[in-house]
Amino acid sequence: MTDTLPDAAVLDAALQMIDVWNRLSPEKQALLLKRFGTQENALAALVTTQMLAPAIS
């Protein structure tokens, strides 16, 4: 499979959300884990949110 622009955008969003995750307080991480079950699911939700409604910088 070759890299395409959408693939690069998804990867970029995922890397940004991992950075966001790492900066969250332990309490906020715990809330997301409770809601989504696993860190992977929580990160997927963050990435999806970012892809659908990018944050305004």
VENTAMO-V356099 format. One record per helix or strand of 3 or more residues. SS is the DSSP state (@ for helix, = for strand). FROM is the first residue (numbers start at 0). TO is the last residue. Records with the same first field share a line. If there is no record, write none. Layout:
SS->FROM-TO + FROM-TO
This chain:
@->4-22 + 25-35 + 38-51
